[in-house]
Amino acid sequence: MEKDQLPALEYVMRNKVPVTDVGTMMGGAGYRADVFAAAANFLKKREKEYVLVLHMQIPLSLLLLRLLSYAVFC
């Protein structure tokens, strides 16, 4: 993970990946999400939408609505 990608990693860790209880982790049970893969997916999706906006294949207003829905529902 590069230094400029750390904010995305922090965002994903706080808002996208479910937190596992410490007792569950110590017991070896439960699902442990790969935060690095989640951050890479998040960055890839953002870059793809940015490219679509640059080529005007998607209206800027629609992109803003998508970003707002990510912030509200995620």
Buried (B, 14 or more C-beta within 10 A) or exposed (E): EEEEBEEBBEBBBEEBBEEEEEEEEEEEEEEEBEBEEBBBBBBEEEEEBEEBBEEEEBEEEEBEEEEEEBEEEE
